Amino acid sequence: MNTDRIEIYTDGSCHTQKRIGAWAALILIGGKKEVLTGVAYDTTHNRMELRSVIKSIEYAGTQQPGATLRIFTDSQYVCALPARLPRLKQNSFLTKKNNEIQNADLLKRFDQLIEKHDIEWIKVKAHQRDNSEQTTHNRFVDKLSRKLVRENLG
């Protein structure tokens, strides 16, 4: 594996009725695998997807500053954000009615982080059945985030 590149697989999950969510990330750095996870209450699916990416970038930045990050996600919401950020920032993360947009806190942090890193975004298809490394890693974080949600439904 290229030592100046970090591969990151992210996913988030949420029980929409109970608003309990979890996220998971698999980070591949120089032949090592690191797994990050978290659980949140009163949350949404998109917040968990975003949290996974944010926590991964924060972690990668402490491990190998300056490395290129390849972020694999099945979230269309996350993949579309880099292109949407200039307009969101131009509008100060506010709606037309001057209310803060949904997830503004995480979007602001996301913006700070992606400005500091060289990131390649890779959109992957969710729930694929082939045995490629990419699919295997994506399924791993998907299953882990869903397992964490189930364990915290109490």
N, C-alpha and C positions, 0 to 999 in steps of 0.2 A: 504494500500500500504506500502511496505517496505520503511522505512524512509532513509535507507542508499543506496537506489537505485533510480535512476532517469530514467524515460522512455522518449525517444525522438523520435518523428516522423518527418521525413524530406522529402522535395521534392523540385525540381527545375523545371522551365519551361522556354522555350525560343521560340520566333518567329524567326525561322532560317533565313528568308529573311531579316527582319529588324534588326536582332541581338539585340532585346530588350528582356531582361529576368527578371525573378523574382524568389524568393525562399520563402519558408515558413517552419516554424517548430512549432510543438506543443510539449511543454515540461511539463511533469507531475512530480511534486515534492511534496511529502507529502500531497496529496489530492488537491493541487492547480494546475491550468492549466495556462500556460504562452504561448502566441503566439508571435513569432518573424517573421518579414518579411523584405524583401528588394527588391529593383529594381536595375537593372544595364543595361547599354547601351554598345553597341559594345561587346557583350558577346556570350557565347555558352551555350547549355544545360548542358554539363558536368561542366562548371564553376558554374552554378547555383546550381547544385546538391552538389558540393563541398562546396560552400559558405554556404549553409543551414547547413551542418554538422559542419563546422568550427564555425559558429556563435553560434550554439547550444552548442557545447562543451565549448566554451569560456564562455557563459552565465552560464551553469551548474556549471562550475568550480568556479564561483564567488558566487553561491548560496549555494552550499553544497560541499566544497572541500573534496576530498577523497571518494565521493560516486561512486558506480559502475554505469556506464552509459549503458543503453540498447538502442541502436540506431536502429530504424526500418527504412529501406529505400527500395525503389523499384529499386534503381539504381545499376545495375550490375557493373558499373564503380566504384562506391564508395565501394561496397562490396569487390571488388577484390584488392583495393589499399593496405590494410595492408599487404597482401602477396607479392605484387609487390614492396613495398617500399625499402626493403634491396637492391634490384638490382638497383632501381632508384638512391638511395643514393650512391651506389658503383660507378655508372657512373656519379656522381655529377650532376644529373638531366640534362645530356647532351645527344644529339643524337650521332650517330656514326660519323656525320660530325661536331661534336663539337658545335652544336647549342643548345640553351636551349630548353628542351622539352616543349610541350604545357602544359599550366597551372602550370609551375614550381613554380611560386610565391605561389599559393594556396597549391600545393603539399608539399612545404617546411613547410608552416604553419601547415598543416594537420599533418605532421610527428611530429613536435614539440608538438602538442597537444595530439596526441594519445600515445606518450611516457610518458606523465604525468598522464594518466588516465587509470583506469581499464574499458575496453569497451567490451561489448558483441554486436556483429553485427548480426542483424536479417534481412535477405532478405525477403521482402514481395512481393507477386504478385500484380502488378498494376491493378487498375480498377476492383477489385473484387466486387461481388454483395452481398455477405453474410453480415449479420449484427453483426459480431463479433466486439468486441471493437477495436481490431487491424485493421481490415478492415475499420471501421468507422473513426478512427483517420488518417489512410493513405489517405482515400478519402478526408478528410477535408483539409489536407495540399496540396494535388494535386489540388483540386478545387480552393483553395485560391491562390496558385502560378499562376495558369492559369488565374484567374480573374485579378490579378495584371498586368500580361502581357497585357491582353486585354485593361485594363484601361490606360495603358501607350503607346499604339500604336499611339495615337493622330493623 
